[in-house]
C-alpha cells in the first residue's frame, strides 16, 4: 500500500481554526461598548428634521421625489407610521448613541438611545425572524486580513419595513439592501473610533447605490445615555 503524506500549512491551520471558532472568539477587535455619533458634516440633515423638499445628496428617482415632496408628518402619525425615520438605513445617520454587546457568541446586539431601537447581527448564517420590521434581518461576518490582527465587520440588512432615509420623507422600500462595513481606528492617545461605511441599494426609489461613511467615538462615561421614543418630537 502506498501512503501519501499531505502537509498542512500554518495558514490553512489558522483558517480552519477560525472557521471553528465562534464570532466572538474570532473577533480581531472588540466592538462592544457605548459609541456616540460624530456629526461634523451634513449637520442640517442629521441633527434636525430638514424642510420638506430638502433632499440633495441622495440619488433618488422621480417617484421618490414626488413622495418626499408630499411628506406630511401629521399624516404619518395618524396612520401609526411615526417611526418611519427610525429604520436602520435612516436611523444610523441620526444624532444617536449606540450600545453594542454580545447577546451570545455568534450574535451582536446594537441598541440606540435615539428611537429606542435594537438590531441583531447574526454571524451564524442561519435564517432569523425580523422580516418587515424597522431593523430588518442583519447577517454578519468578519472579514479578517492576514494573521487576524486586523478585520472588518460586514453586515447586510434586508427584509426591512419601508421607511425614510431622511426624516423629511425621503423613502426607501421593502426591497432595500443595507450593507455596512465596521472598522475600528485607535488613536495614539487611546481614543477609539468606529467608521461605518455603508451602502443603500433600493431598486424602487434610488437611481444608484447611496454610499456614505459615518463615525462614532467610544465613550467611557455612560451617563449621557438618554433613550427617547421614536415618536418623540425633535
N, C-alpha and C positions, 0 to 999 in steps of 0.2 A: 504494500500500500504506500502510495506517495502522499506525504503530508506537506502542505504549503503553509508557511508561517506568514501571516499578514500583519504588517506593522501598523500601529495606530499613532498618528501624530499627536503632539501635545495640543494643537489647535482643535483637532477632531475630538479629543477628550474633553476640552473645555466646552465645545459646542454641545456635546452630549450631556455634560453636567448641567449646563444652562437650560437645556430642554427639559430636564427632570426637575429642576428647581422651581419653586413657586415664584410668582411675580415679585413678591416681597423679598424673597431670598436673592433673586437675580438682579434686584434694583441697583444700578450704578450710582444713583443719588437718592437722597431722601426728599420726597416732595411734600411730606406732611408738615403741618403747622398752619399758622394764620398768615394770610397774604393780603396786602392792600393794593388796589389798583393805582397805578401812576398815570394820571391824566394830564399829560404835558402837550398833547395835541388833540385836535378835533374837540376842543372843550365845549363848544356851543351845541354839539350834537350828543355828547356823552354825559355832561354834568346836569343839563336841564332838558326839559322837553322842548324840542325846536318847533318853530311855527309850521303850520300846515304848508306843504309845498317846498320845504327846505330839505332837499334830499340829494345834493350834489355828492359825487364820490362813489355812489352805488350804481353799478351798471344795470339799472332796471329797464324793462321794456315798456312799451306804451300802455299795456294793460295794467301793469303795476303802478305806473304814473297816475292813471285815472283813479285807481283805488286809493292811492295815497292822497290825492287831491280832494277826495271825498271823505277823508278821515273825520270821524266825529266821536270823540271820547265819551260823550254822554250816551250815544247810541251803543257803544261797546259795553258800557257799564250796565245799561238796561237789558242787554242781551246776555249778561253773565260772562262777558268776554273782557273784563277789566284787566286780566293778566296777560294779554296778547303780546306785550313787550317783554315778558319775562321768560320766554322760551330760550333755550340755550344759545342760539345764534345772536339774539339781541341782548340778552342778559349779560353776557361776558364783557360787553363794551360799556356797561354802566359803571357808576361810582360805587363799586362793590368791594366787600371783603370776602375772601374765601377761607374756609377751614377745610383742609384736606387731611384725611385719616384713612387707615386701612380698616375696612369693615371685616375682612378676612384676608387670608394670604394671597388671594387672587382677585380682590375687589377693592378699588379705591373709592372712597366716598368724598364727594365735593359738596359742601354746604355754602350757601351765600346768605349774608345778612340782608342784602337788598332783595326783597321779594320772598324771603324765606324758602328758597328753592333747594332741592337736593338732587344731585346727579350721581349715578354709579358708573364707574369704569370697570368693565368686566374683562379680565385677562384670560379667562378660561376657554374662550372660543365657543361656548355653548350659547343657545338661544335663551333670551330672557324676556320677562314681561316688561311692559312700559310703553307699548305702542300707543300712538295718538295721545301722548302727554306732552307737557311743555318741555320736559327734559329728554324725551325720547328714550332710545336704547343706545348705549355707548359701548362699543367694543374697544379694547385697548391692547397695545403690545409695546414691549421695549425694543427700540432699535439701538443695538449696542455695537459700538465700534471697537475694533482691536481687542485689547486684553480686558475689556469690560470696565475700563477706567472712565469711560465717557459714554453717555447714552441719551436717548430722547424717548419720551413717551409719545406714541402716536395714538390718538383716539379718533374714532369715526362714529358720529351720532346720526341715526336715521329714525324713521317712524315717528317723526315729530308732529305734534298738533300744529296746524297753521297758526302763524303769529306774525310779529313785526320785527324787522331788522333794526328799525329805529322807532322811538316812542311816538313819532308823529305819523304812524300809519303805513310805513313802507313795508309791504307784505313779503312773507315767504310762504311757500306752500308745503303740503304734506310730502311732496316728492323731494324735499331738500336733503342734501347730504352735507353735513357739517364736519369738516376734518380739522383736527388741531395737532400741532407738534409742540410739546412742552420741553423747554430746555432750561437747565439751571446754570446761572452765572454767579460766581463768588468773587467779590472784590477783595483787594489786598487788606482792607480794614475789617473783613469778615462779613460785610453786608451781603445778603443773598437776594437774587432776583430771579423770578420766573419770566421767561419770554415765551409767549404763546403765539406762535404763528398759526394763522387759521385761514381756512378756505370755505366759502359758502358756494355751493353749486345748487342751482334751482332751475330746472328746465321750464318751469311755468312762468316765473317772474324776472329772471335775470338773463341778460344777453350774453354775459361772460361770467366766469367764476369771480367772486369778490374776495380778494386777498388782502389781509391786514395783519399787523402784529401788535399785540397788547402786552403790557408789562405790569408785573406785580412785585412788590418788595415784601420780604418776610418781616413779620412783627414779633418781637419778643413779648411786648406788652399786649395782653388780650382785652384790656379794659374798654377799648373802643368798639367792641362788638355790640352792635345795636340793631337787631333784626327788625325789619319793617315789612308789613304785609304788601303783597303785590298790588293791592287795590288802593294803597295809600296815595294821597295827592302830593306831588312834588312840584 
